[in-house]
Amino acid sequence: MKKSALVFAFAFFLFMPCMHEAAAEPFRHSETGMVFPDQLADMDRGEVTDYEAEQPGLGVSVGYNAPGITLTIYLYKMGMESVPDNIESAIFILHFKQVVDDVVQAGQLGYYGNLKKSTETSVPLPGRKNVPRVLAASFSYTQNGVDRLSKLYLLPFRNHFLKVRFTYDTVVHAKAEDVLGKFLDSLALNVDK
């Protein structure tokens, strides 16, 4: 028994550097070229989910996390050959209404308690010239007994919809707003390329 435990420990420590190196490699979305580093704006990259095989048109999602903060970035085409590059197009406006309604419906189904939509607007990304405006909505709700704030952004990116959900516990509000600012700066640099 001691010998098998020793072999397991040896194998674990032998392969642990390989696991760390693999986790530290950035994920690159092949269709858009967008790179998702291991760390972004004080958050660690979590799961990368490819929905395309089972649900064509839904693309991929990439998660990032920090204590009390969750960021999920989605890149998808909704099965469209050409995604509009203008947030004022009818297709973009209808799709934004759909993604906002998805959050509202999740509240109605009980995933979120006391859901309130506080804003729905278009805003510019910070700090860069010629960066597109994005459609944005903000929500407050309770989840598992924790008060949370959530921001939703939708913009066009290289013939894809780029949707962002940034959600945080209200007790980490100051830290979360700082992280959000860093993320939006990074996003503005990526969409400006």
Contact map, one row per residue, 1 for C-alpha under 8 A:
1111100000000000000000000000000000000000000000000000000000000000000000000000000000000000000000000000000000000000000000000000000000000000000000000000000000000000000000000000000000000000000000000
1111110000000000000000000000000000000000000000000000000000000000000000000000000000000000000000000000000000000000000000000000000000000000000000000000000000000000000000000000000000000000000000000
1111111000000000000000000000000000000000000000000000000000000000000000000000000000000000000000000000000000000000000000000000000000000000000000000000000000000000000000000000000000000000000000000
1111111100000000000000000000000000000000000000000000000000000000000000000000000000000000000000000000000000000000000000000000000000000000000000000000000000000000000000000000000000000000000000000
1111111110000000000000000000000000000000000000000000000000000000000000000000000000000000000000000000000000000000000000000000000000000000000000000000000000000000000000000000000000000000000000000
0111111111000000000000000000000000000000000000000000000000000000000000000000000000000000000000000000000000000000000000000000000000000000000000000000000000000000000000000000000000000000000000000
0011111111100000000000000000000000000000000000000000000000000000000000000000000000000000000000000000000000000000000000000000000000000000000000000000000000000000000000000000000000000000000000000
0001111111110000000000000000000000000000000000000000000000000000000000000000000000000000000000000000000000000000000000000000000000000000000000000000000000000000000000000000000000000000000000000
0000111111111000000000000000000000000000000000000000000000000000000000000000000000000000000000000000000000000000000000000000000000000000000000000000000000000000000000000000000000000000000000000
0000011111111100000000000000000000000000000000000000000000000000000000000000000000000000000000000000000000000000000000000000000000000000000000000000000000000000000000000000000000000000000000000
0000001111111110000000000000000000000000000000000000000000000000000000000000000000000000000000000000000000000000000000000000000000000000000000000000000000000000000000000000000000000000000000000
0000000111111111000000000000000000000000000000000000000000000000000000000000000000000000000000000000000000000000000000000000000000000000000000000000000000000000000000000000000000000000000000000
0000000011111111100000000000000000000000000000000000000000000000000000000000000000000000000000000000000000000000000000000000000000000000000000000000000000000000000000000000000000000000000000000
0000000001111111100000000000000000000000000000000000000000000000000000000000000000000000000000000000000000000000000000000000000000000000000000000000000000000000000000000000000000000000000000000
0000000000111111111000000000000000000000000000000000000000000000000000000000000000000000000000000000000000000000000000000000000000000000000000000000000000000000000000000000000000000000000000000
0000000000011111111100000000000000000000000000000000000000000000000000000000000000000000000000000000000000000000000000000000000000000000000000000000000000000000000000000000000000000000000000000
0000000000001111111110000000000000000000000000000000000000000000000000000000000000000000000000000000000000000000000000000000000000000000000000000000000000000000000000000000000000000000000000000
0000000000000011111111000000000000000000000000000000000000000000000000000000000000000000000000000000000000000000000000000000000000000000000000000000000000000000000000000000000000000000000000000
0000000000000011111111100000000000000000000000000000000000000000000000000000000000000000000000000000000000000000000000000000000000000000000000000000000000000000000000000000000000000000000000000
0000000000000001111111110000000000000000000000000000000000000000000000000000000000000000000000000000000000000000000000000000000000000000000000000000000000000000000000000000000000000000000000000
0000000000000000111111111000000000000000000000000000000000000000000000000000000000000000000000000000000000000000000000000000000000000000000000000000000000000000000000000000000000000000000000000
0000000000000000011111111000000000000000000000000000000000000000000000000000000000000000000000000000000000000000000000000000000000000000000000000000000000000000000000000000000000000000000000000
0000000000000000001111111000000000000100000000000000000000000000000000000000000000000000000000000000000000000000000000000000000000000000000000000000000000000000000000000000000000000000000000000
0000000000000000000111111100000000001100000000000000000000000000000000000000000000000000000000000000000000000000000000000000000000000000000000000000000000000000000000000000000000000000000000000
0000000000000000000011111110000000001100000000000000000000000000000000000000000000000000000000000000000000000000000000000000000000000000000000000000000000000000000000000000000000000000000000000
0000000000000000000000011111000000111100000000000000000000000000000000000000000000000000000000000000000000000000000000000000000000000000000000000000000000000000000000000000000000000000000000000
0000000000000000000000001111100000111100000000000000000000000000000000000000000000000000000000000000000000000000000000000000000000000000000000000000000000000000000000000000000000000000000000000
0000000000000000000000000111110011110000000000000000000000000000000000000000000000000000000000000000000000000000000000000000000000000000000000000000000000000000000000000000000000000000000000000
0000000000000000000000000011111111110000000000000000000000000000000000000000000000000000000000000000000000000000000000000000000000000000000000000000000000000000000000000000000000000000000000000
0000000000000000000000000001111111000000000000000000000000000000000000000000000000000000000000000000000000000000000000000000000000000000000000000000000000000000000000000000000000000000000000000
0000000000000000000000000000111110000000000000000000000000000000000000000000000000000000000000000000000000000000000000000000000000000000000000000000000000000000000000000000000000000000000000000
0000000000000000000000000000111111000000000000000000000000000000000000000000000000000000000000000000000000000000000000000000000000000000000000000000000000001111000000000000000000000000000000000
0000000000000000000000000001111111100000000000000000000000000000000000000000000000000000000000000000000000000000000000000000000000000000000000000000000000000000000000000000000000000000000000000
0000000000000000000000000001110111110000000000000000000000000000000000000000000000000000000000000000000000000000000000000000000000000000000000000000000000000000000000000000000000000000000001000
0000000000000000000000000111100011111000000000000000000000000000000000000000000000000000000000000000000000000000000000000000000000000000000000000000000000000000000000000000000000000000000000000
0000000000000000000000000111100001111101000010000000000000000100000000000000000000000000000000000000000000000000000000000000000000000000000000000000000000000000000000000000000000000000000000000
0000000000000000000000011110000000111111000010000000000000000000000000000000000000000000000000000000000000000000000000000000000000000000000000000000000000000000000000000000000000000000000000000
0000000000000000000000111110000000011111000110000000000000000000000000000000000000000000000000000000000000000000000000000000000000000000000000000000000000000000000000000000000000000000000000000
0000000000000000000000000000000000001111111110000000000000000001000000000000000000000000000000000000000000000000000000000000000000000000000000000000000000000000000000000000000000000000000000000
0000000000000000000000000000000000011111111110000000000000000001000000000000000000000000000000000000000000000000000000000000000000000000000000000000000000000000000000000000000000000010000000000
0000000000000000000000000000000000000011111000000000000000000000000000000000000000000000000000000000000000000000000000000000000000000000000000000000000000000000000000000000000000110110010000000
0000000000000000000000000000000000000011111100000000000000000000010000000000000000000000000000000000000000000000000000000000000000000000000000000000000000000000000000000000000000100000000000000
0000000000000000000000000000000000000011111110000000000000000001110000000000000000000000000000000000000000000000000000000000000000000000000000000000000000000000000000000000000000100000000000000
0000000000000000000000000000000000000111011111000000000000000001110000000000000000000000000000000000000000000000000000000000000000000000000000000000000000000000000000000000000000000000000000000
0000000000000000000000000000000000011111001111100000000000000111100000000000000000000000000000000000000000000000000000000000000000000000000000000000000000000000000000000000000000000000000000000
0000000000000000000000000000000000000000000111110000000000000111100000000000000000000000000000000000000000000000000000000000000000000000000000000000000000000000000000000000000000000000000000000
0000000000000000000000000000000000000000000011111000000000000111000000000000000000000000000000000000000000000000000000000000000000000000000000000000000000000000000000000000000000000000000000000
0000000000000000000000000000000000000000000001111100000000011110000000000000000000000000000000000000000000000000000000000000000000000000000000000000000000000000000000000000000000000000000000000
0000000000000000000000000000000000000000000000111110000000011100000000000000000000000000000000000000000000000000000000000000000000000000000000000000000000000000000000000000000000000000000000000
0000000000000000000000000000000000000000000000011111100000111000000000000000000000000000000000000000000000000000000000000000000000000000000000000000000000000000000000000000000000000000000000000
0000000000000000000000000000000000000000000000001111111101111000000000000000000000000000000000000000000000000000000000000000000000000000000000000000000000000000000000000000000000000000000000000
0000000000000000000000000000000000000000000000000111111111110000000000000000000000000000000000000000000000000000000000000000000000000000000000000000000000000000000000000000000000000000000000000
0000000000000000000000000000000000000000000000000111111100000000000000000000000000000000000000000000000000000000000000000000000000000000000000000000000000000000000000000000000000000000000000000
0000000000000000000000000000000000000000000000000011111100000000000000000000000000000000000000000000000000000000000000000000000000000000000000000000000000000000000000000000000000000000000000000
0000000000000000000000000000000000000000000000000011111111000000000000000000000000000000000000000000000000000000000000000000000000000000000000000000000000000000000000000000000000000000000000000
0000000000000000000000000000000000000000000000000011111111100000000000000000011000000000000000000000000000000000000000000000000000000000000000000000000000000000000000000000000000000000000000000
0000000000000000000000000000000000000000000000000001001111100000000000000001111100000000000000000000000000000000000000000000000000000000000000000000000000000000000000000000000000000000000000000
0000000000000000000000000000000000000000000000000011001111110000000000000011111000000000000000000000000000000000000000000000000000000000000000000000000000000000000000000000000000000000000000000
0000000000000000000000000000000000000000000000000111000111111000000000000111110000000000000000000000000000000000000000000000000000000000000000000000000000000000000000000000000000000000000000000
0000000000000000000000000000000000000000000000011111000001111100000000000111000000000000000000000000000000000000000000000000000000000000000000000000000000000000000000000000000000000000000000000
0000000000000000000000000000000000000000000000011110000000111110000000011110000000000000000000000000000000000000000000000000000000000000000000000000000000000000000000000000000000000000000000000
0000000000000000000000000000000000010000000011111000000000011111000000011100000000000000000000000000000000000000000000000000000000000000000000000000000000000000000000000000000000000000000000000
0000000000000000000000000000000000000000000011110000000000001111100001111000000000000000000000000000000000000000000000000000000000000000000000000000000000000000000000000000000000000000000000000
0000000000000000000000000000000000000011001111100000000000000111110001110000000000000000000000000000000000000000000000000000000000000000000000000000000000000000000000000000000000000000000000000
0000000000000000000000000000000000000000001111000000000000000011111111100000000000000000000000000000000000000000000000000000000000000000000000000000000000000000000000000000000000000000000000000
0000000000000000000000000000000000000000011100000000000000000001111111000000000000000000000000000000000000000000000000000000000000000000000000000000000000000000000000000000000000000000000000000
0000000000000000000000000000000000000000000000000000000000000000111110000000000000000000000000000000000000000000000000000000000000000000000000000000000000000000000000000000000000000000000000000
0000000000000000000000000000000000000000000000000000000000000000111111000000000000000000000000000000000000000000000000000000000000000000000000000000000000000000000000011001000000000000000000000
0000000000000000000000000000000000000000000000000000000000000000111111100000000000000000000000000000000000000000000000000000000000000000000000000000000000000000000001111001000100000000000000000
0000000000000000000000000000000000000000000000000000000000000011110111110000000000000000000000000000000000000000000000000000000000000000000000000000000000000000000011110000000000000000000000000
0000000000000000000000000000000000000000000000000000000000000011100011111000000000000000000000000000000000000000000000000000000000000000000000000000000000000000000111100000000000000000000000000
0000000000000000000000000000000000000000000000000000000000001111000001111100000000000000000000000000000000000000000000000000000000000000000000000000000000000000000111000000000000000000000000000
0000000000000000000000000000000000000000000000000000000000001110000000111110000000000000000000000000000000000000000000000000000000000000000000000000000000000000011110000000000000000000000000000
0000000000000000000000000000000000000000000000000000000000111100000000011111000000000000000000000000000000000000000000000000000000000000000000000000000000000000111100000000000000000000000000000
0000000000000000000000000000000000000000000000000000000001111000000000001111100000000000000000000000000000000000000000000000000000000000000000000000000000000001111000000000000000000000000000000
0000000000000000000000000000000000000000000000000000000011110000000000000111110000000000000000000000000000000000000000000000000000000000000000000000000000000001110000000000000000000000000000000
0000000000000000000000000000000000000000000000000000000011100000000000000011111111100000000000000000000000000000000000000000000000000000000000000000000000000011100000000000000000000000000000000
0000000000000000000000000000000000000000000000000000000111100000000000000001111100000000000000000000000000000000000000000000000000000000000000000000000000000000000000000000000000000000000000000
0000000000000000000000000000000000000000000000000000000111000000000000000000111110000000000000000000000000000000000000000000000000000000000000000000000000000000000000000000000000000000000000000
0000000000000000000000000000000000000000000000000000000010000000000000000000111111100000000000000000000000000000000000000000000000000000000000000000000000000000000000000000000000000000000000000
0000000000000000000000000000000000000000000000000000000000000000000000000000101111100000000000000000000000000000000000000000000000000000000000000000000000000000000000000000000000000000000000000
0000000000000000000000000000000000000000000000000000000000000000000000000000100111110000000000000000000000000000000000000000000000000000000000000000000000000010000000000000000000000000000000000
0000000000000000000000000000000000000000000000000000000000000000000000000000100111111000000000000000000000000000000000000000000000000000000000000000000000010011100000000000000000000000000000000
0000000000000000000000000000000000000000000000000000000000000000000000000000000001111110101100000000000000000000000000000000000000000000000000000000000000010010000000000000000000000000000000000
0000000000000000000000000000000000000000000000000000000000000000000000000000000000111110000000000000000000000000000000000000000000000000000000000000000000011110000000000000000000000000000000000
0000000000000000000000000000000000000000000000000000000000000000000000000000000000011111100100000000000000000000000000000000000000000000000000000000000000010000000000000000000000000000000000000
0000000000000000000000000000000000000000000000000000000000000000000000000000000000011111100110000000000000000000000000000000000000001110000000000000000000110000000000000000000000000000000000000
0000000000000000000000000000000000000000000000000000000000000000000000000000000000000111110110000000000000000000000000000000000000000000000000000000000000000000000000000000000000000000000000000
0000000000000000000000000000000000000000000000000000000000000000000000000000000000010111111110000000000000000000000000000000000000000000000000000000000000000000000000000000000000000000000000000
0000000000000000000000000000000000000000000000000000000000000000000000000000000000000001111111000000000000000000000000000000000000000000000000000000000000000000000000000000000000000000000000000
0000000000000000000000000000000000000000000000000000000000000000000000000000000000010000111111100000000000000000000000000000000000000000000000000000000000000000000000000000000000000000000000000
0000000000000000000000000000000000000000000000000000000000000000000000000000000000010111111111110000000000000000000000000000000000000000000000000000000000000000000000000000000000000000000000000
0000000000000000000000000000000000000000000000000000000000000000000000000000000000000011111111111000000000000000000000000000000000000000000000000000000000000000000000000000000000000000000000000
0000000000000000000000000000000000000000000000000000000000000000000000000000000000000000011111111100000000000000000000000000000000000000000000000000000000000000000000000000000000000000000000000
0000000000000000000000000000000000000000000000000000000000000000000000000000000000000000001111111110000000000000000000000000000000000000000000000000000000000000000000000000000000000000000000000
0000000000000000000000000000000000000000000000000000000000000000000000000000000000000000000111111111000000000000000000000000000000000010000000000000000001000000000000000000000000000000000000000
0000000000000000000000000000000000000000000000000000000000000000000000000000000000000000000011111111100000000000000000000000000000000000000000000000000000000000000000000000000000000000000000000
0000000000000000000000000000000000000000000000000000000000000000000000000000000000000000000001111111110000000000000000000000000000000000000000000000000000000000000000000000000000000000000000000
0000000000000000000000000000000000000000000000000000000000000000000000000000000000000000000000111111111000000000000000000000000000000000000000000000000000000000000000000000000000000000000000000
0000000000000000000000000000000000000000000000000000000000000000000000000000000000000000000000011111111100000000000000000000000000000000100000000000000100000000000000000000000000000000000000000
0000000000000000000000000000000000000000000000000000000000000000000000000000000000000000000000001111111110000000000000000000000000000000000000000000000000000000000000000000000000000000000000000
0000000000000000000000000000000000000000000000000000000000000000000000000000000000000000000000000111111111000000000000000000000000000000000000000000000000000000000000000000000000000000000000000
0000000000000000000000000000000000000000000000000000000000000000000000000000000000000000000000000011111111100000000000000000000000000000000000000000000000000000000000000000000000000000000000000
0000000000000000000000000000000000000000000000000000000000000000000000000000000000000000000000000001111111110000001010000000000000000000000000000000000000000000000000000000000000000000000000000
0000000000000000000000000000000000000000000000000000000000000000000000000000000000000000000000000000111111111000000000000000000000000000000000000000000000000000000000000000000000000000000000000
0000000000000000000000000000000000000000000000000000000000000000000000000000000000000000000000000000011111111111000000000000000000000000000000000000000000000000000000000000000000000000000000000
0000000000000000000000000000000000000000000000000000000000000000000000000000000000000000000000000000001111111111111000000000000000000000000000000000000000000000000000000000000000000000000000000
0000000000000000000000000000000000000000000000000000000000000000000000000000000000000000000000000000000111111111000000000000000000000000000000000000000000000000000000000000000000000000000000000
0000000000000000000000000000000000000000000000000000000000000000000000000000000000000000000000000000000011111111000000000000000000000000000000000000000000000000000000000000000000000000000000000
0000000000000000000000000000000000000000000000000000000000000000000000000000000000000000000000000000000001111111100000000000000000000000000000000000000000000000000000000000000000000000000000000
0000000000000000000000000000000000000000000000000000000000000000000000000000000000000000000000000000000001111111100000000000000000000000000000100000000000000000000000000000000000000000000000000
0000000000000000000000000000000000000000000000000000000000000000000000000000000000000000000000000000000001111111111000000000000000000000000011100000000000000000000000000000000000000000000000000
0000000000000000000000000000000000000000000000000000000000000000000000000000000000000000000000000000000000100111111000000000000000000000000011100000000000000000000000000000000000000000000000000
0000000000000000000000000000000000000000000000000000000000000000000000000000000000000000000000000000000000100001111100000000000000000000000111000000000000000000000000000000000000000000000000000
0000000000000000000000000000000000000000000000000000000000000000000000000000000000000000000000000000000100100001111110000000000000000000001111000000000000000000000000000000000000000000000000000
0000000000000000000000000000000000000000000000000000000000000000000000000000000000000000000000000000000000000000011111000000000000000000001110000000000000000000000000000000000000000000000000000
0000000000000000000000000000000000000000000000000000000000000000000000000000000000000000000000000000000100000000001111110000000000000000111100000000000000000000000000000000000000000000000000000
0000000000000000000000000000000000000000000000000000000000000000000000000000000000000000000000000000000000000000000111110000000000000000111100000000000000000000000000000000000000000000000000000
0000000000000000000000000000000000000000000000000000000000000000000000000000000000000000000000000000000000000000000011111000000000000001111000000000000000000000000000000000000000000000000000000
0000000000000000000000000000000000000000000000000000000000000000000000000000000000000000000000000000000000000000000011111100000000000011110000000000000000000000000000000000000000000000000000000
0000000000000000000000000000000000000000000000000000000000000000000000000000000000000000000000000000000000000000000000111110000000000011100000000000000000000000000000000000000000000000000000000
0000000000000000000000000000000000000000000000000000000000000000000000000000000000000000000000000000000000000000000000011111000000001111000000000000000000000000000000000000000000000000000000000
0000000000000000000000000000000000000000000000000000000000000000000000000000000000000000000000000000000000000000000000001111100000001111000000000000000000000000000000000000000000000000000000000
0000000000000000000000000000000000000000000000000000000000000000000000000000000000000000000000000000000000000000000000000111110000111100000000000000000000000000000000000000000000000000000000000
0000000000000000000000000000000000000000000000000000000000000000000000000000000000000000000000000000000000000000000000000011111100111100000000000000000000000000000000000000000000000001101100000
0000000000000000000000000000000000000000000000000000000000000000000000000000000000000000000000000000000000000000000000000001111100000000000000000000000000000000000000000000000000000001100100000
0000000000000000000000000000000000000000000000000000000000000000000000000000000000000000000000000000000000000000000000000000111110000000000000000000000000000000000000000000000000000000100100000
0000000000000000000000000000000000000000000000000000000000000000000000000000000000000000000000000000000000000000000000000000111111100000000000000000000000000000000000000000000000000000000110010
0000000000000000000000000000000000000000000000000000000000000000000000000000000000000000000000000000000000000000000000000000001111100000000000000000000000000000000000000000000000000000000000000
0000000000000000000000000000000000000000000000000000000000000000000000000000000000000000000000000000000000000000000000000000000111110000000000000000000000000000000000000000000000000000000000010
0000000000000000000000000000000000000000000000000000000000000000000000000000000000000000000000000000000000000000000000000001100111111000000000000000000000000000000000000000000000000000000100110
0000000000000000000000000000000000000000000000000000000000000000000000000000000000000000000000000000000000000000000000000001100001111100000000000000000000100000000000000000000000000000000000000
0000000000000000000000000000000000000000000000000000000000000000000000000000000000000010000000000000000000000000000000000111100000111110000000000000000000100000000000000000000000000000000000000
0000000000000000000000000000000000000000000000000000000000000000000000000000000000000010000000000000000000000000000000000111100000011111000000000000000011100000000000000000000000000000000000000
0000000000000000000000000000000000000000000000000000000000000000000000000000000000000010000000010000000000000000000000011110000000001111100000000000000011100000000000000000000000000000000000000
0000000000000000000000000000000000000000000000000000000000000000000000000000000000000000000000000000000000000000000000111110000000000111110000000000001111000000000000000000000000000000000000000
0000000000000000000000000000000000000000000000000000000000000000000000000000000000000000000000000001000000000000000011111000000000000011111000000000001110000000000000000000000000000000000000000
0000000000000000000000000000000000000000000000000000000000000000000000000000000000000000000000000000000000000000000011110000000000000001111100000000111100000000000000000000000000000000000000000
0000000000000000000000000000000000000000000000000000000000000000000000000000000000000000000000000000000000000000001111100000000000000000111110000000111000000000000000000000000000000000000000000
0000000000000000000000000000000000000000000000000000000000000000000000000000000000000000000000000000000000000000011111000000000000000000011111000011110000000000000000000000000000000000000000000
0000000000000000000000000000000000000000000000000000000000000000000000000000000000000000000000000000000000000001111100000000000000000000001111100011100000000000000000000000000000000000000000000
0000000000000000000000000000000000000000000000000000000000000000000000000000000000000000000000000000000000000001111000000000000000000000000111111111000000000000000000000000000000000000000000000
0000000000000000000000000000000000000000000000000000000000000000000000000000000000000000000000000000000000000011100000000000000000000000000011111111000000000000000000000000000000000000000000000
0000000000000000000000000000000000000000000000000000000000000000000000000000000000000000000000000000000000000000000000000000000000000000000001111100000000000000000000000000000000000000000000000
0000000000000000000000000000000000000000000000000000000000000000000000000000000000000000000000000000000000000000000000000000000000000000000001111110000000000000000000000000000000000000000000000
0000000000000000000000000000000000000000000000000000000000000000000000000000000000000000000000000000000000000000000000000000000000000000000001111111000000000000000000001000000000000000000000000
0000000000000000000000000000000000000000000000000000000000000000000000000000000000000000000000000000000000000000000000000000000000000000000111101111100000000000000000001100000000000000000000000
0000000000000000000000000000000000000000000000000000000000000000000000000000000000000000000000000000000000000000000000000000000000000000000111100111110000000000000000111100000000000000000000000
0000000000000000000000000000000000000000000000000000000000000000000000000000000000000000000000000000000000000000000000000000000000000000011110000011111000000000000000111100000000000000000000000
0000000000000000000000000000000000000000000000000000000000000000000000000000000000000000000000000000000000000000000000000000000000000000011100000001111100000000000011110000000000000000000000000
0000000000000000000000000000000000000000000000000000000000000000000000000000000000000000000000000000000000000000000000000000000000000001111000000000111110000000000111100000000000000000000000000
0000000000000000000000000000000000000000000000000000000000000000000000000000000000000000000000000001000000000000000000000000000000000001110000000000011111000000001111000000000000000000000000000
0000000000000000000000000000000000000000000000000000000000000000000000000000000000000000000000000000000000000000000000000000000000000111100000000000001111100000001110000000000000000000000000000
0000000000000000000000000000000000000000000000000000000000000000000000000000000000000000000000010000000000000000000000000000000000000111000000000000000111110000111100000000000000000000000000000
0000000000000000000000000000000000000000000000000000000000000000000000000000000000000010000000000000000000000000000000000000000000011110000000000000000011111000111000000000000000000000000000000
0000000000000000000000000000000000000000000000000000000000000000000000000000000000111110000000000000000000000000000000000000000000000000000000000000000001111111110000000000000000000000000000000
0000000000000000000000000000000100000000000000000000000000000000000000000000000000001000000000000000000000000000000000000000000000000000000000000000000000111111110000000000000000000000000000100
0000000000000000000000000000000100000000000000000000000000000000000000000000000000001000000000000000000000000000000000000000000000000000000000000000000000011111000000000000000000000000000000000
0000000000000000000000000000000100000000000000000000000000000000000000000000100001111000000000000000000000000000000000000000000000000000000000000000000000011111100000000000000000000000000000000
0000000000000000000000000000000100000000000000000000000000000000000000000011100000100000000000000000000000000000000000000000000000000000000000000000000000011111110000000000000000000000000000000
0000000000000000000000000000000000000000000000000000000000000000000000000111100000100000000000000000000000000000000000000000000000000000000000000000000001111011111000000000000000000000000000000
0000000000000000000000000000000000000000000000000000000000000000000000001111000000000000000000000000000000000000000000000000000000000000000000000000000001111001111100000000000000000000000000000
0000000000000000000000000000000000000000000000000000000000000000000000001110000000000000000000000000000000000000000000000000000000000000000000000000000111100000111110000000000000000000000000000
0000000000000000000000000000000000000000000000000000000000000000000000111100000000000000000000000000000000000000000000000000000000000000000000000000001111000000011111000000000000000000000000000
0000000000000000000000000000000000000000000000000000000000000000000001111000000000000000000000000000000000000000000000000000000000000000000000000000011110000000001111100000000000000000000000000
0000000000000000000000000000000000000000000000000000000000000000000011110000000000000000000000000000000000000000000000000000000000000000000000000000011100000000000111110000000000010000000000000
0000000000000000000000000000000000000000000000000000000000000000000011100000000000000000000000000000000000000000000000000000000000000000000000000001111000000000000011111000000000000000000000000
0000000000000000000000000000000000000000000000000000000000000000000111000000000000000000000000000000000000000000000000000000000000000000000000000001110000000000000001111101100100000000000000000
0000000000000000000000000000000000000000000000000000000000000000000110000000000000000000000000000000000000000000000000000000000000000000000000000111100000000000000000111111100000000000000000000
0000000000000000000000000000000000000000000000000000000000000000000000000000000000000000000000000000000000000000000000000000000000000000000000000011100000000000000000011111100000000000000000000
0000000000000000000000000000000000000000000000000000000000000000000000000000000000000000000000000000000000000000000000000000000000000000000000000000000000000000000000001111100000000000000000000
0000000000000000000000000000000000000000000000000000000000000000000110000000000000000000000000000000000000000000000000000000000000000000000000000000000000000000000000011111111100000000000000000
0000000000000000000000000000000000000000000000000000000000000000000000000000000000000000000000000000000000000000000000000000000000000000000000000000000000000000000000011111111110000000000000000
0000000000000000000000000000000000000000000000000000000000000000000000000000000000000000000000000000000000000000000000000000000000000000000000000000000000000000000000000001111111000000000000000
0000000000000000000000000000000000000000000000000000000000000000000000000000000000000000000000000000000000000000000000000000000000000000000000000000000000000000000000000001111111100000000000000
0000000000000000000000000000000000000000000000000000000000000000000010000000000000000000000000000000000000000000000000000000000000000000000000000000000000000000000000010001111111110000000000000
0000000000000000000000000000000000000000000000000000000000000000000000000000000000000000000000000000000000000000000000000000000000000000000000000000000000000000000000000000111111111000000000000
0000000000000000000000000000000000000000000000000000000000000000000000000000000000000000000000000000000000000000000000000000000000000000000000000000000000000000000000000000011111111100000000000
0000000000000000000000000000000000000000111000000000000000000000000000000000000000000000000000000000000000000000000000000000000000000000000000000000000000000000000000000000001111111110000000000
0000000000000000000000000000000000000000100000000000000000000000000000000000000000000000000000000000000000000000000000000000000000000000000000000000000000000000000001000000000111111111000000000
0000000000000000000000000000000000000000000000000000000000000000000000000000000000000000000000000000000000000000000000000000000000000000000000000000000000000000000000000000000011111111100000000
0000000000000000000000000000000000000000100000000000000000000000000000000000000000000000000000000000000000000000000000000000000000000000000000000000000000000000000000000000000001111111110000000
0000000000000000000000000000000000000001100000000000000000000000000000000000000000000000000000000000000000000000000000000000000000000000000000000000000000000000000000000000000000111111111000000
0000000000000000000000000000000000000000000000000000000000000000000000000000000000000000000000000000000000000000000000000000110000000000000000000000000000000000000000000000000000011111111100000
0000000000000000000000000000000000000000000000000000000000000000000000000000000000000000000000000000000000000000000000000000111000000000000000000000000000000000000000000000000000001111111110000
0000000000000000000000000000000000000000100000000000000000000000000000000000000000000000000000000000000000000000000000000000000000000000000000000000000000000000000000000000000000000111111111000
0000000000000000000000000000000000000000000000000000000000000000000000000000000000000000000000000000000000000000000000000000100000000000000000000000000000000000000000000000000000000011111111100
0000000000000000000000000000000000000000000000000000000000000000000000000000000000000000000000000000000000000000000000000000111100100000000000000000000000000000000000000000000000000001111111110
0000000000000000000000000000000000000000000000000000000000000000000000000000000000000000000000000000000000000000000000000000000100000000000000000000000000000000000000000000000000000000111111111
0000000000000000000000000000000001000000000000000000000000000000000000000000000000000000000000000000000000000000000000000000000000000000000000000000000000000000000000000000000000000000011111111
0000000000000000000000000000000000000000000000000000000000000000000000000000000000000000000000000000000000000000000000000000000000100000000000000000000000001000000000000000000000000000001111111
0000000000000000000000000000000000000000000000000000000000000000000000000000000000000000000000000000000000000000000000000000000101100000000000000000000000000000000000000000000000000000000111111
0000000000000000000000000000000000000000000000000000000000000000000000000000000000000000000000000000000000000000000000000000000000000000000000000000000000000000000000000000000000000000000011111
